[in-house]
Structure formats: structure tokens, C-alpha cells
Amino acid sequence: MKPSDAHVLIVGAGGIGCPALWGLVAAGVGRVRIVDPDVVELSNLPRQVLYTKTDVGAPKAPVAARAFPDQATQIEGVHARLDHTNADELLREIDVVIDATDGATTKDWINQLCVRVGVPLVHAAGLRSEARMLVVPVGGKPCLACLFGRLVEETGSCADLGVWNGVVGTIGFMAAEAALALLVEHDGPTPGYVVLDFEARRSLVLGAEPDPDCPVCARPAGIEPYPEAVACAPLEGVAAAAARSLDLRAERCPMNLLRARRALADMETGGILEIELGAEGAETVPDGVRALGHTVLAAEARGEGVWLQVRAGADGEETRLTDEQLRQYARQIVLPEVGEEGQRRLFEATVEHTSSAVAECYLRAAGVGKLEDVSKNLPPELQRELSLLGGVLFAEHAQRALVLEREDLPLMQMPRLRDHIPGKLP
């Protein structure tokens, strides 16, 4: 099938869905439907690169659909959650599905949906410094459940663990490439389970064999009802931290950990802080403050939450960002290797690039202070645009090198998938 004749569904218009849409449009796919129930939040902007501050509060999918007005691709943005009540309508005439959602339960449900209706699927995920991808052919064999069984929601997500924008950007563009390959050859070989470890600067392609006892693709069944949704809540305003006690019961991830860290950093080493947490914070904040060098002296369950007594250690965090900066870049700042100091380095940095719209987009979204296009200074034979994937990899490398202050940071070693994925982005 020619890309211009194809119709692709992207489920999720976030950090993976945005580059996936960009890649499909650049490749000339005829029609794309992108579905998402959420609205744009300030904290989305560093990694969901099709949105700006003027879009905050607007439905994501329709905004993303308007991001490429001069391209031939027909883009339909649907402000809804894909579930069992609308699956027939949203999957009508769809040739390939890209799962760009966040959350194990949702991904599990989309996997069984696509297997049972006979639509090929590209599963893509990203968290912290790691990204993963699996191509699921028509009917599965293999499918996501062949590898992991039925998935349940885990506590870790981008909200409390954070993610680099280049990680989700890279896997989003790769998902678009994989979707193009499925359009060309529905029954071709799958590339296996792709794992990108950006911290170790390496990639792996693991075997993905069908499970004869798979609970999804080995057992024909109807479409299951959509599970009860678990969504990341919007980030609210940041109140000034109290000197000796902090009530974070109404705060959500990652702001509860960031506010706790600020309060502890403002105390002298050895000072005692009492923290009240809700159910979500109880899952993440105790380990988070321990990882920062503080000591949890006591913990007491209170309703669905927990009360903590914490002794302040030497956090070492001296840089202070504004409340708006903290909210906007929270998913980056919560990364242990970034923090407020690392984000400040990005704000103060200058990055030279060679005429790459993608690199510039991701660097600017991450908060890099100044960008300079130096392509005019190169010989004519080198004045060429980076590929979409090359641009986001350049941006990821530059950000990490700046934050870690490492001029010797190795290049990311990408997997060789061309034998399995014949599709290629511009």
C-alpha cells in the first residue's frame, strides 16, 4: 500500500503521539486520525512539541490536527478516549494503529483490541531515559501479552518519574517508521522488542516470539470493556513551602516531590519536616526524598495517604526557578540527573545546530536558552537538513551533555532495523 492511500490511527497526542504524527505527515500518509481525551497543560510543552502556551486548556487532538496546515495529509483530531463504546467508529477504515498512550492498563487494552479486530499495531512507550517499541502484526503472534502477559497499572509514570523529551521524541518518530513498514508489508517480519537505553547510550533488539498460551492472541474472544481510566492530573499552582510542616494531600505528581524537595532544601541539615501526603504521593515521595539524601524517621498511614517525619540531609540544590518554570518543566526537573540546577544549565546554554527544524523544536521545548543555525558556515556539500530522527537524536544528545556537563558523552547507539523496517522517514 502506498502511504498516500493509507489511513493511520494514533492513540494519544502526547510526547510520543506528536512526533509520530509529524513523521507520518512528512512521509506523505494520506489520512491520519489522532485521538486523545486530554487538554494541553503547561507541563506538557517541553515534550509535546506541537503545542505552545497559547494552546493551554485546549483539547490536544484538534490542536495537533491543525499543526500542519500546508501538508497534503488529511488529519482528523478527535477529542475522546478510545474505548469499547467508540472503537468500531474510530477503527473504521484504519490500516495501522500507533499506541502512543501512557499507562500499562491502557496499552494492554489497546493491544487486545487491535489483535481481536485484526488491525496491525505499533506499541511505543517512553519513561525517564528508556524507550520501547513492539510491532504487533495482524492477529498478534507475537503481541504485547505474548511477552508480558496481561498488564496492570504500575505506579511509575512520566508524572512521578519524569522523561527526557528526546526519549519520547525518538520513539515517536521510530513508531511512525514502523507504521510505514506495516503499510508496505502487513505480513513482513517484525523487528523484535526494541529497547533504547539513553542513559547507557545503547539499544537492544530482543526476541519477540509468539506465546502458544498467550491470553490474547492465542485465545479468540470479544473486545473487553475499557478499564477504569487512570490519568495524570493537571499540575496546579505551587504554594510557598512551610518551614516545619507541609500539607501535600491535594498535590499531584511530580509536584508533590518537587515541593517536598524544596522545603527540605530550605532547611538546615538535620532539621525536621513533617509532610502530609495523599494516596498518590504516598507511593512516590518517601522513596524520592530518600534518593535525595534525606532520612525518613517515621511514617504513619492516615486514610489513603501517609504522614512522614523527615530529617533534612545535604540536598545540594541551590538553584531556584520561578513557580511557572517549575510547573512547566516539572517532568524534566523531577529526573534525578536534571533537577533545578540541570534545568538552569539548559536555560543558560547556547546550542549550535545545522538547519534542523526538529532539533531546534526539541531544544527550544526543553528550555535551551539560545539556538544558532550555523549551516551557512559549512561547505555547500554539508549544508543539508538532518533527518527527522537525526534531528531529535541530536537534540537529546545536546541536552544530556549540557545537563551532565559532559563534553565526552558518547553518541546514542541506535538499533539496525532496516532489514525489518523498510519504511523510512524524510
C-alpha positions as CSV (number, residue, x, y, z in Angstrom):
1,M,0.0,0.0,0.0
2,K,1.3,3.5,-0.8
3,P,1.5,5.8,2.2
4,S,-0.7,8.3,0.3
5,D,-3.5,5.7,0.2
6,A,-3.2,4.8,3.9
7,H,-5.3,5.7,7.0
8,V,-3.4,5.6,10.3
9,L,-4.8,5.9,13.8
10,I,-2.7,7.5,16.6
11,V,-4.0,6.9,20.1
12,G,-2.6,9.6,22.3
13,A,-1.5,13.1,21.3
14,G,1.3,13.5,23.9
15,G,5.1,13.1,23.9
16,I,5.0,10.1,21.5
17,G,1.9,10.9,19.5
18,C,3.2,14.4,18.5
19,P,6.4,13.1,16.7
20,A,4.5,10.1,15.3
21,L,2.1,12.5,13.7
22,W,4.9,14.7,12.4
23,G,6.6,11.7,10.9
24,L,3.5,10.4,9.1
25,V,2.8,13.8,7.7
26,A,6.4,14.2,6.5
27,A,6.2,10.7,4.8
28,G,3.0,11.7,2.9
29,V,0.5,9.4,4.6
30,G,-2.9,10.2,3.1
31,R,-5.1,10.3,6.3
32,V,-4.3,10.3,10.0
33,R,-6.8,10.2,12.8
34,I,-5.4,11.2,16.2
35,V,-7.4,10.6,19.4
36,D,-6.9,11.9,22.9
37,P,-9.3,12.9,25.7
38,D,-7.0,15.4,27.4
39,V,-6.4,19.1,27.2
40,V,-3.0,20.9,26.8
41,E,-1.3,21.6,30.1
42,L,1.7,23.9,30.8
43,S,3.8,20.9,31.9
44,N,3.2,19.2,28.5
45,L,5.1,21.8,26.5
46,P,8.7,20.6,27.0
47,R,8.0,17.2,25.3
48,Q,4.7,17.6,23.4
49,V,6.2,19.8,20.7
50,L,3.1,20.6,18.6
51,Y,1.7,22.8,21.3
52,T,2.5,26.3,22.6
53,K,1.5,28.3,25.7
54,T,-1.5,29.7,23.7
55,D,-2.9,26.2,23.5
56,V,-3.0,25.5,27.2
57,G,-6.5,24.5,28.2
58,A,-7.5,23.5,24.6
59,P,-8.2,19.8,23.6
60,K,-4.9,18.2,22.4
61,A,-6.1,16.2,19.4
62,P,-7.8,19.0,17.5
63,V,-4.8,21.3,18.2
64,A,-2.4,18.7,16.9
65,A,-4.5,18.2,13.8
66,R,-4.1,21.9,12.9
67,A,-0.3,21.8,13.3
68,F,0.4,21.0,9.6
69,P,-1.9,23.2,7.5
70,D,0.3,23.2,4.4
71,Q,0.7,19.5,4.1
72,A,-1.3,17.1,1.9
73,T,-2.2,14.7,4.8
74,Q,-5.8,14.9,6.0
75,I,-5.7,15.0,9.8
76,E,-8.7,14.4,12.0
77,G,-8.3,15.3,15.6
78,V,-10.8,13.6,17.9
79,H,-11.2,14.8,21.5
80,A,-12.3,11.5,23.0
81,R,-10.9,8.4,24.8
82,L,-10.7,5.3,22.6
83,D,-12.8,2.7,24.4
84,H,-15.2,-0.2,23.7
85,T,-18.1,2.3,23.1
86,N,-16.4,4.0,20.1
87,A,-13.8,1.5,18.9
88,D,-15.8,0.4,15.9
89,E,-16.2,4.0,14.7
90,L,-12.6,5.1,15.4
91,L,-11.1,2.0,13.8
92,R,-13.2,2.2,10.7
93,E,-11.0,2.1,7.5
94,I,-7.9,2.2,9.7
95,D,-4.8,0.4,8.2
96,V,-2.4,0.7,11.2
97,V,-2.7,1.8,14.8
98,I,0.1,3.6,16.8
99,D,-0.3,3.3,20.5
100,A,1.2,6.5,21.9
101,T,-0.6,6.3,25.3
102,D,0.8,6.4,28.8
103,G,-0.1,3.6,31.2
104,A,0.1,-0.1,31.3
105,T,-3.6,-0.8,31.6
106,T,-4.4,1.3,28.6
107,K,-1.7,-0.3,26.5
108,D,-2.9,-3.7,27.5
109,W,-6.4,-2.9,26.4
110,I,-5.3,-1.4,23.1
111,N,-3.2,-4.5,22.4
112,Q,-6.2,-6.9,22.8
113,L,-8.4,-4.6,20.8
114,C,-6.1,-4.5,17.8
115,V,-5.4,-8.2,17.9
116,R,-9.1,-9.1,18.1
117,V,-10.2,-6.8,15.3
118,G,-7.3,-7.7,13.1
119,V,-5.5,-4.3,12.8
120,P,-1.7,-4.2,13.0
121,L,-0.3,-2.2,15.9
122,V,2.8,-0.3,16.8
123,H,3.3,-0.2,20.6
124,A,5.6,2.6,21.8
125,A,6.5,3.8,25.3
126,G,9.0,6.1,27.0
127,L,9.9,6.8,30.6
128,R,12.9,8.5,32.1
129,S,15.8,7.6,29.8
130,E,14.3,4.4,28.3
131,A,12.1,3.9,25.3
132,R,10.5,0.7,23.9
133,M,8.7,-0.4,20.8
134,L,7.0,-3.6,19.6
135,V,5.4,-4.1,16.2
136,V,2.3,-6.4,16.5
137,P,1.2,-7.9,13.2
138,V,-2.4,-8.6,12.3
139,G,-3.8,-11.0,14.8
140,G,-0.8,-10.8,17.1
141,K,1.6,-13.7,17.3
142,P,3.5,-12.0,18.8
143,C,1.6,-9.4,20.7
144,L,2.3,-7.4,23.9
145,A,0.7,-10.1,26.0
146,C,3.0,-12.8,24.5
147,L,5.9,-11.0,26.1
148,F,4.4,-9.7,29.4
149,G,1.0,-11.4,29.9
150,R,-1.9,-9.1,30.8
151,L,-0.6,-5.8,32.1
152,V,-1.9,-3.9,35.2
153,E,-1.2,-0.3,36.0
154,E,2.1,0.3,37.7
155,T,2.9,3.3,39.9
156,G,5.7,4.6,37.8
157,S,4.7,7.1,35.1
158,C,6.1,10.2,33.4
159,A,4.2,12.2,36.1
160,D,6.3,11.0,39.0
161,L,9.4,9.6,37.3
162,G,9.9,12.1,34.6
163,V,11.1,11.7,31.0
164,W,13.6,13.4,28.6
165,N,11.9,14.9,25.6
166,G,14.4,13.3,23.2
167,V,13.5,9.9,24.5
168,V,9.8,10.1,23.7
169,G,10.6,12.1,20.5
170,T,12.9,9.4,19.2
171,I,10.5,6.5,19.9
172,G,7.6,8.6,18.4
173,F,9.5,9.0,15.1
174,M,10.5,5.4,15.1
175,A,6.9,4.4,15.6
176,A,6.0,6.3,12.5
177,E,8.7,4.5,10.6
178,A,7.4,1.1,11.8
179,A,3.8,2.1,10.8
180,L,5.1,2.9,7.3
181,A,6.7,-0.5,7.2
182,L,3.4,-2.2,8.1
183,L,1.7,-0.3,5.3
184,V,4.2,-1.6,2.8
185,E,4.2,-5.2,4.1
186,H,1.5,-6.2,6.5
187,D,2.8,-9.7,6.9
188,G,6.5,-8.9,7.0
189,P,8.9,-9.9,9.8
190,T,8.7,-7.9,13.0
191,P,11.9,-6.2,14.3
192,G,11.5,-7.8,17.8
193,Y,11.1,-5.9,21.0
194,V,13.2,-2.7,20.7
195,V,14.7,-1.2,23.8
196,L,16.5,2.2,23.7
197,D,18.6,2.9,26.9
198,F,19.7,6.6,26.5
199,E,21.5,6.6,29.9
200,A,23.8,3.8,28.8
201,R,23.8,5.1,25.2
202,R,22.9,1.7,23.7
203,S,20.0,-0.1,22.2
204,L,18.8,-3.7,22.2
205,V,16.5,-5.7,20.0
206,L,15.2,-8.6,22.0
207,G,13.5,-11.7,20.6
208,A,9.7,-11.5,20.4
209,E,8.3,-14.9,19.9
210,P,4.6,-15.9,19.9
211,D,3.3,-17.5,23.1
212,P,1.2,-20.5,22.3
213,D,-0.7,-19.9,25.6
214,C,-1.0,-16.1,25.1
215,P,-4.1,-14.9,26.9
216,V,-4.8,-12.5,24.0
217,C,-3.7,-13.8,20.6
218,A,-4.0,-17.5,21.3
219,R,-7.5,-17.3,22.8
220,P,-10.1,-15.8,20.4
221,A,-12.5,-13.6,22.4
222,G,-14.6,-10.5,22.1
223,I,-13.4,-7.0,22.9
224,E,-13.3,-6.3,26.6
225,P,-14.7,-3.2,28.2
226,Y,-12.3,-0.4,28.6
227,P,-10.7,-0.4,32.1
228,E,-11.4,2.4,34.5
229,A,-9.2,5.3,33.4
230,V,-6.1,6.3,35.4
231,A,-4.9,9.6,34.2
232,C,-2.2,12.1,35.2
233,A,-3.8,15.1,36.8
234,P,-3.1,18.7,35.8
235,L,-0.3,20.4,37.7
236,E,-1.7,23.1,39.9
237,G,-0.1,26.2,41.4
238,V,2.9,25.9,43.7
239,A,2.4,27.4,47.2
240,A,5.2,28.5,49.3
241,A,6.6,25.7,51.4
242,A,6.0,25.8,55.2
243,A,9.1,26.0,57.4
244,R,8.4,22.9,59.5
245,S,5.3,21.2,58.1
246,L,4.0,20.7,54.6
247,D,0.5,19.6,53.6
248,L,0.7,18.0,50.1
249,R,-2.5,15.9,50.3
250,A,-4.1,17.8,47.4
251,E,-0.9,17.9,45.3
252,R,-0.2,15.5,42.5
253,C,2.9,14.0,40.9
254,P,5.5,15.2,40.3
255,M,4.8,18.5,42.1
256,N,4.4,16.8,45.5
257,L,8.0,15.5,45.3
258,L,9.4,18.8,44.0
259,R,7.7,20.8,46.7
260,A,8.9,18.4,49.4
261,R,12.4,18.7,48.0
262,R,12.3,22.5,48.0
263,A,11.0,22.6,51.6
264,L,13.8,20.2,52.8
265,A,16.5,22.1,50.8
266,D,15.4,25.3,52.6
267,M,16.1,23.7,56.0
268,E,19.4,23.4,57.8
269,T,20.9,19.9,57.7
270,G,19.3,17.9,60.5
271,G,16.1,19.9,60.6
272,I,12.8,18.0,60.9
273,L,10.0,18.4,58.4
274,E,6.5,16.8,58.8
275,I,4.8,16.0,55.4
276,E,1.2,15.1,54.9
277,L,0.7,13.1,51.6
278,G,-2.4,11.9,49.7
279,A,-2.6,8.4,48.1
280,E,-0.6,9.3,45.0
281,G,2.2,11.0,47.0
282,A,2.4,8.1,49.4
283,E,3.5,5.9,46.5
284,T,6.3,8.0,45.3
285,V,7.5,10.8,47.7
286,P,9.1,8.7,50.5
287,D,11.5,7.0,48.1
288,G,12.0,10.3,46.3
289,V,13.2,12.1,49.4
290,R,15.4,9.2,50.4
291,A,17.0,9.2,47.0
292,L,17.9,12.9,47.6
293,G,19.8,12.1,50.7
294,H,17.1,12.9,53.3
295,T,16.1,10.4,56.1
296,V,12.5,9.3,56.7
297,L,12.4,9.0,60.5
298,A,8.7,7.9,60.8
299,A,5.8,7.1,58.5
300,E,2.2,6.6,59.6
301,A,-0.7,5.7,57.4
302,R,-3.6,8.2,57.5
303,G,-6.6,7.3,55.5
304,E,-5.4,6.7,51.9
305,G,-2.3,8.8,52.5
306,V,0.6,8.9,54.8
307,W,2.3,11.2,57.3
308,L,6.1,11.4,57.2
309,Q,8.7,12.8,59.5
310,V,11.8,13.6,57.6
311,R,15.3,14.8,58.7
312,A,16.9,17.1,56.1
313,G,20.2,16.0,54.6
314,A,22.5,17.9,52.4
315,D,20.5,18.2,49.2
316,G,23.0,20.3,47.4
317,E,20.3,22.0,45.4
318,E,20.9,25.8,45.4
319,T,19.3,26.9,42.2
320,R,15.8,28.3,42.4
321,L,13.5,28.6,39.5
322,T,10.3,30.6,39.3
323,D,7.0,28.8,40.1
324,E,6.0,28.9,36.5
325,Q,9.3,27.4,35.4
326,L,8.9,24.7,38.0
327,R,5.4,23.8,36.7
328,Q,6.3,24.0,33.0
329,Y,9.5,21.8,33.3
330,A,8.4,19.6,36.1
331,R,8.7,16.3,34.1
332,Q,12.3,17.2,33.4
333,I,13.2,18.6,36.8
334,V,12.0,15.5,38.6
335,L,14.6,13.4,36.8
336,P,17.4,12.8,39.3
337,E,20.1,13.7,36.9
338,V,18.4,17.0,35.9
339,G,16.9,18.8,38.9
340,E,16.6,22.6,39.1
341,E,20.4,23.0,38.6
342,G,20.3,21.0,35.3
343,Q,17.3,22.9,34.1
344,R,19.1,26.1,34.8
345,R,22.0,24.9,32.7
346,L,19.7,24.4,29.8
347,F,18.2,27.9,30.2
348,E,21.7,29.4,30.1
349,A,23.1,27.3,27.2
350,T,23.7,28.1,23.6
351,V,23.5,25.3,21.1
352,E,24.7,25.4,17.5
353,H,22.8,23.3,15.0
354,T,22.8,22.7,11.3
355,S,19.4,23.7,9.9
356,S,17.3,21.1,11.7
357,A,13.7,22.1,12.4
358,V,13.3,19.0,14.6
359,A,16.4,19.6,16.6
360,E,15.5,23.3,17.1
361,C,12.0,22.4,18.1
362,Y,13.0,19.9,20.8
363,L,15.9,22.0,22.2
364,R,13.6,25.0,22.4
365,A,10.9,23.0,24.1
366,A,13.3,21.7,26.7
367,G,14.2,25.3,27.6
368,V,17.6,25.7,25.9
369,G,18.2,29.5,26.1
370,K,19.8,30.3,22.7
371,L,19.9,28.4,19.4
372,E,22.2,29.3,16.5
373,D,21.9,27.8,12.9
374,V,25.5,27.5,11.7
375,S,24.7,25.7,8.5
376,K,25.7,28.8,6.4
377,N,29.2,28.5,7.8
378,L,29.6,24.9,6.4
379,P,30.8,23.9,2.9
380,P,27.9,23.6,0.4
381,E,28.1,19.8,0.4
382,L,27.4,19.7,4.2
383,Q,24.5,22.2,4.1
384,R,21.8,19.6,4.3
385,E,18.9,19.1,6.7
386,L,19.1,16.3,9.3
387,S,16.5,13.6,9.0
388,L,13.6,13.8,11.5
389,L,15.1,11.0,13.6
390,G,18.6,12.5,13.3
391,G,17.3,15.9,14.5
392,V,15.7,14.5,17.6
393,L,18.8,12.4,18.4
394,F,21.0,15.5,18.1
395,A,18.7,17.4,20.5
396,E,18.7,14.5,23.0
397,H,22.5,14.3,22.9
398,A,22.9,18.1,23.3
399,Q,20.5,18.3,26.3
400,R,22.0,15.4,28.1
401,A,25.6,16.6,27.5
402,L,24.7,20.1,28.8
403,V,22.8,18.8,31.9
404,L,25.6,16.3,32.8
405,E,28.3,18.7,31.8
406,R,29.9,16.0,29.7
407,E,31.7,17.0,26.5
408,D,32.7,13.4,26.0
409,L,29.2,12.0,26.1
410,P,29.1,9.1,23.6
411,L,26.6,9.1,20.7
412,M,23.5,7.0,21.2
413,Q,23.9,3.6,19.5
414,M,20.7,3.0,17.6
415,P,19.5,-0.5,16.5
416,R,19.9,-1.6,13.0
417,L,16.3,-2.2,11.9
418,R,16.4,-1.6,8.2
419,D,16.2,-5.2,7.3
420,H,12.9,-5.4,9.2
421,I,11.5,-1.9,8.7
422,P,11.7,-0.9,5.1
423,G,9.8,2.4,5.8
424,K,12.0,5.5,6.2
425,L,11.1,9.0,7.3
426,P,12.5,12.0,5.4
